[in-house]
Amino acid sequence: AQTVTQSQPEMSVQEAETVTLSCTYDTSESDYYLFWYKQPPSRQMILVIRQEAYKQQNATENRFSVNFQKAAKSFSLKISDSQLGDAAMYFCAYRDTGTASKLTFGTGTRLQVTL
Amino acid sequence: GAVVSQHPSWVICKSGTSVKIECRSLDFQATTMFWYRQFPKKSLMLMATSNEGSKATYEQGVEKDKFLINHASLTLSTLTVTSAHPEDSSFYICSAIPGEANQPQHFGDGTRLSIL
């Protein structure tokens, strides 16, 4: 079974600074999807960024980028120019490539953004 | 696009009653929907996969008679918590995938269930 590990329960970053959230996973598949979701206090799940395993290029969405290391099974999220609105729980998630494949979530990292 | 609506957002009810939560895909058809449960400060735990026109697939440890799932159409799945007790109090979230295989799951806003 696939597992997703987030080893940082909490992280803190100053406004305008950069922070990296770690995620590792375990799978025997060669093709799959990886995601970072943000859950603010409203508890809505917001997709931040996704990566397809067959793509070597790291995904980027504005201030959010990933460092995808397939051999190491590592998928970290970098947030640049952090903003107060970035404060939230961040979940790393894995999914197989089948249409109806379920998401496997990590335990989450709570990100605090300070002035 | 790809909006998922979940209703109600918050419900309080007495112990022993049954509660129904609806999950609707508003602008796409969802053959598959998922139901998650989230405890405070914890991750999302998948309860079941809901397939249109067939029985749901429950994860290990989830009581199918307690958590009834119905997916009668391509845009609606319901979760009914039967004979609810205080230990069923939690945050329940649904998600749905548009038809294309490479699309991410889109989540509803969740339902906060409190059983007194």
Chai-1 contact restraints between the chains, C-beta under 6 A:
chainA,res_idxA,chainB,res_idxB,connection_type,confidence,min_distance_angstrom,max_distance_angstrom,comment,restraint_id
A,R43,B,G110,contact,1.0,0.0,6.0,A-B,restraint_1
A,Q44,B,D109,contact,1.0,0.0,6.0,A-B,restraint_2
A,M45,B,F107,contact,1.0,0.0,6.0,A-B,restraint_3
A,L47,B,P104,contact,1.0,0.0,6.0,A-B,restraint_4
A,R50,B,P104,contact,1.0,0.0,6.0,A-B,restraint_5
A,T99,B,A101,contact,1.0,0.0,6.0,A-B,restraint_6
A,A100,B,T32,contact,1.0,0.0,6.0,A-B,restraint_7
A,K102,B,L46,contact,1.0,0.0,6.0,A-B,restraint_8
A,L103,B,Q105,contact,1.0,0.0,6.0,A-B,restraint_9
A,F105,B,S43,contact,1.0,0.0,6.0,A-B,restraint_10
A,F105,B,L44,contact,1.0,0.0,6.0,A-B,restraint_11
A,T107,B,S43,contact,1.0,0.0,6.0,A-B,restraint_12
A,G108,B,S43,contact,1.0,0.0,6.0,A-B,restraint_13
